[in-house]
Amino acid sequence: MSIGQLGPTELIIILVIIVLLFGVGRIGKIAGELGSGIRSFREGLKGDDTEDKQDLLKMDIQETAIDVDHETKS
């Protein structure tokens, strides 16, 4: 392996370190928020900025936060 390339072993070590630093619950929350942001960005590109869609997006974010909170308490 040459310098500058990451193999499977290095990627696994990096993943383990990230999980130890942030925890599974916080990573799930970050991923959920990232997904919501991407969805919102795509809707913004389409020009569909209705209040109904924004309310649904807010409810989706709240449900994701509740799900993550339940996972971290378990």
C-alpha positions, 0 to 999 in steps of 0.5 A: 500500500502506498502513502495516502491511500486508506485500506479497509483496516484503516477505514474500520479503525477510523469508524471505531474512533468516530463511534467512540467520540460521538456515540451511536445516538449522536451519529444517527441524529447527525445523519437524520439532520443531514438527510432532512437538509438534503431533502429541503435543498432538493425541494428548494430547487424545485420551487415547492416552498409551501407551508404544508411541506415545511410543516411536514419537514419540521414534524419529520425532524421532531420524530427523528429527534424523538427516535434518537432520544429513545435509542440513546436511553435504551 
